[in-house]
């Protein structure tokens, strides 16, 4: 998907490598419980809200 470029509280910003244009960033709300399994409630792609998504990333 990409790499995390910023993480503050329960909001992470990822620099995307695939599926979208290089340089696009996505921000999403996370839930920590050992490994991160996040059902996304709010996604912003370069400031525009995306309606729905899901991510799993152990690196957060």
PyMOL commands that set and color helices and strands:
alter all, ss='L'
color gray80, all
select strands_A, chain A and resi 2-8+11-16+25-29+36-40+43-45+48-50+53-57
alter strands_A, ss='S'
color yellow, strands_A
deselect
rebuild
show_as cartoon
